[in-house]
Amino acid sequence: MEETAPQKGTVTQRAIERITAMIREGELEPGERLPTERDLAARLGISRSSMREAIRALTVLGVVEARHGSGIYVTRLEAGDLLETFGVVADLSRGPRLVELLEVRRVLESTATALAAARITADRLAEVEKHLAAMNATDDPEEILAHDLAFHREIAAAAGNETMAAMLEGLSSRTFRARVWRGYQEEGAFARTRREHAAIHRALAARDPEAARAAASAHVGAVEEWLRTRLRG
């Protein structure tokens, strides 16, 4: 077992690389059905068990999907599907790794908010304002959490970059945000974070990308500092 496991892993990885190359080079298009497991294994010169493992791994990654009674198909290959595992990473990360993820989120969130300030429609701005008002109208952490997520989701969508929005969606772990809101409630910090959200909204309403970038960076930066303080304690 100790000798064969690495070899099997290598064969499976090679199968994954070959299938992704077929997609990249246009041999397989989004939405297209893959050849049968038997045919694909024979074509790539590997065992059916290794091919099965490769398909399973690509399914988890969102590259292919199984349709009951029909076969295996290439997905639409949209960013939201391919980056779905980000959410698992964010949910399971702890300590310094979570701080690292927040640093990444701060960079992306500030950029997305700046783009949104230049591109946001009146209707979407109204949705952002609606969620801000709802956050201000309650002290219930669960309600605040739901509107906080929606507030930032609307802004990410307004940026007009689906890949960036998908990355932010993954990094915006609901589990972690719930911990933050509970911590803010304990520390009486709701007023501060409401001011931060209001600053973001003002910058969006003013169509001021640099003010929006600064406000978003300050907001996520405050969460970073809160977490670092918790870790030091």
VOGU-3710 file (C-alpha; in Angstrom, 3 decimals, decimal comma):
1> meetapqkgt> 0,000/0,000/0,000  2,781/2,417/0,889  4,311/2,016/-2,572  1,174/2,010/-4,707  -0,710/4,958/-3,137  1,616/7,698/-4,458  1,625/6,087/-7,916  -2,167/5,948/-7,976  -2,356/9,558/-6,928  0,013/10,516/-9,723
11> vtqraierit> -2,084/8,664/-12,319  -5,252/10,316/-11,056  -3,623/13,742/-11,116  -2,475/13,123/-14,680  -6,046/12,234/-15,637  -7,302/15,469/-14,040  -4,705/17,462/-15,979  -5,612/15,762/-19,264  -9,333/16,404/-18,844  -8,793/20,040/-17,880
21> amiregelep> -6,486/20,409/-20,902  -9,260/19,071/-23,137  -11,577/21,747/-21,733  -8,956/24,489/-21,989  -8,155/23,611/-25,607  -11,806/23,442/-26,647  -12,098/19,690/-27,140  -14,765/19,774/-24,458  -17,033/22,810/-24,200  -19,061/24,074/-21,229
31> gerlpterdl> -22,262/22,024/-21,037  -20,874/19,221/-23,196  -21,142/15,576/-22,149  -17,890/13,761/-21,443  -17,156/10,438/-23,160  -18,094/7,428/-21,060  -15,809/6,513/-18,202  -14,684/3,413/-20,121  -13,919/5,344/-23,320  -12,166/8,176/-21,517
41> aarlgisrss> -10,020/5,754/-19,496  -9,021/3,906/-22,672  -8,277/7,177/-24,476  -6,038/8,415/-21,668  -4,472/4,997/-21,057  -5,421/4,688/-17,395  -7,560/2,383/-15,299  -11,254/3,040/-14,819  -10,729/3,343/-11,055  -8,211/6,163/-11,567
51> mreairaltv> -10,554/7,816/-14,048  -13,377/7,527/-11,509  -11,236/9,284/-8,893  -10,335/12,028/-11,356  -13,997/12,620/-12,213  -14,881/12,691/-8,518  -12,187/15,311/-7,862  -13,301/17,459/-10,805  -16,885/17,245/-9,567  -15,858/18,557/-6,155
61> lgvvearhgs> -14,009/21,406/-7,885  -17,113/22,312/-9,883  -15,521/21,550/-13,257  -17,861/18,668/-14,144  -21,239/17,529/-12,856  -23,038/14,196/-12,822  -26,561/14,150/-14,238  -28,494/11,124/-13,076  -29,152/8,708/-15,904  -27,439/10,948/-18,445
71> giyvtrleag> -23,713/11,041/-17,751  -20,977/13,462/-16,770  -21,035/16,986/-18,202  -18,692/19,952/-18,175  -20,280/22,644/-16,013  -20,901/26,191/-17,192  -17,451/26,923/-15,675  -18,729/30,032/-13,974  -16,593/31,633/-11,295  -19,182/31,069/-8,571
81> dlletfgvva> -19,110/27,308/-9,171  -15,339/27,012/-9,453  -14,612/29,148/-6,387  -17,242/27,596/-4,135  -14,560/25,851/-2,062  -13,348/29,271/-0,853  -16,247/29,266/1,578  -15,103/25,974/3,090  -11,593/27,358/3,573  -12,950/30,491/5,260
91> dlsrgprlve> -15,281/28,498/7,518  -12,556/26,104/8,657  -9,671/28,558/9,017  -8,621/29,710/12,450  -6,139/32,078/14,053  -3,402/33,573/11,853  -4,760/31,912/8,705  -8,068/33,694/9,222  -6,194/36,999/9,505  -4,528/36,206/6,172
101> llevrrvles> -7,915/35,626/4,562  -9,136/38,942/5,939  -6,126/40,675/4,405  -7,063/39,199/1,029  -10,676/40,206/1,554  -9,635/43,783/2,425  -7,748/44,106/-0,878  -10,615/42,651/-2,934  -13,414/44,387/-1,037  -11,815/47,825/-1,338
111> tatalaaari> -11,256/47,314/-5,066  -14,795/46,011/-5,623  -16,290/48,915/-3,686  -14,287/51,426/-5,718  -15,524/49,818/-8,940  -19,069/49,795/-7,594  -18,905/53,518/-6,875  -18,259/54,111/-10,562  -20,761/51,575/-11,868  -23,635/51,180/-9,395
121> tadrlaevek> -27,154/51,730/-10,686  -29,814/53,671/-8,826  -31,780/50,482/-8,187  -28,808/48,649/-6,737  -27,845/51,650/-4,624  -31,387/51,614/-3,234  -30,916/47,959/-2,276  -27,647/48,787/-0,487  -29,434/51,576/1,384  -32,295/49,239/2,305
131> hlaamnatdd> -29,926/46,760/3,949  -28,075/49,559/5,727  -31,358/50,862/7,152  -32,314/47,358/8,272  -28,963/46,939/10,056  -29,539/50,229/11,843  -33,042/49,244/12,929  -32,147/46,159/14,977  -29,741/44,851/17,590  -30,442/41,218/16,753
141> peeilahdla> -27,098/39,738/15,592  -28,805/37,263/13,233  -30,778/39,996/11,487  -27,748/42,257/11,326  -25,689/39,395/9,890  -28,225/38,694/7,150  -28,371/42,345/6,078  -24,595/42,757/6,389  -24,066/39,865/3,976  -26,665/41,274/1,586
151> fhreiaaaag> -25,183/44,790/1,840  -21,739/43,600/0,757  -23,155/41,164/-1,813  -25,016/43,981/-3,584  -21,839/46,058/-3,694  -19,781/43,164/-5,079  -22,413/42,591/-7,775  -22,430/46,315/-8,611  -18,690/46,151/-9,296  -19,508/44,231/-12,477
161> netmaamleg> -16,769/41,603/-12,075  -18,262/38,158/-11,562  -14,954/36,512/-10,692  -14,189/39,067/-8,002  -17,741/38,773/-6,650  -17,378/34,985/-6,461  -14,072/35,265/-4,606  -15,581/37,709/-2,132  -18,593/35,466/-1,654  -16,267/32,629/-0,738
171> lssrtfrarv> -14,178/34,757/1,596  -17,268/36,192/3,308  -17,850/33,204/5,546  -21,228/33,433/7,267  -19,802/31,472/10,202  -16,971/33,939/10,716  -19,213/36,970/10,263  -21,555/35,578/12,914  -18,617/35,324/15,324  -17,657/38,927/14,536
181> wrgyqeegaf> -21,164/40,266/15,124  -21,457/38,385/18,412  -18,085/39,798/19,451  -19,158/43,315/18,474  -22,336/42,903/20,499  -20,294/41,896/23,568  -17,985/44,881/23,132  -20,702/47,402/22,335  -19,115/48,083/18,940  -22,309/48,124/16,867
191> artrrehaai> -22,257/51,919/16,637  -18,773/51,930/15,147  -19,466/49,314/12,508  -22,731/51,064/11,581  -20,714/54,234/10,982  -18,342/52,245/8,771  -21,209/50,889/6,684  -22,734/54,370/6,438  -19,401/55,740/5,163  -19,335/53,105/2,439
201> hralaardpe> -22,884/53,979/1,433  -22,112/57,714/1,313  -19,144/57,115/-0,970  -21,266/54,963/-3,287  -24,048/57,566/-3,358  -21,464/60,247/-4,170  -20,070/58,056/-6,979  -16,604/58,586/-5,426  -14,386/55,524/-6,098  -11,453/56,616/-3,931
211> aaraaasahv> -13,648/57,448/-0,946  -15,407/54,105/-1,434  -12,081/52,266/-1,567  -10,906/53,958/1,642  -14,168/53,338/3,487  -14,241/49,640/2,571  -10,582/49,194/3,459  -11,130/50,849/6,846  -14,155/48,646/7,515  -12,433/45,326/6,792
221> gaveewlrtr> -9,268/46,633/8,444  -11,245/47,188/11,652  -12,359/43,538/11,561  -8,724/42,503/11,063  -7,628/44,521/14,071  -10,490/43,121/16,169  -9,376/39,582/15,315  -5,712/40,299/15,989  -6,641/41,718/19,388  -8,642/38,588/20,147
231> lrg> -5,709/36,367/19,144  -3,280/38,308/21,295  -5,667/38,058/24,239
//
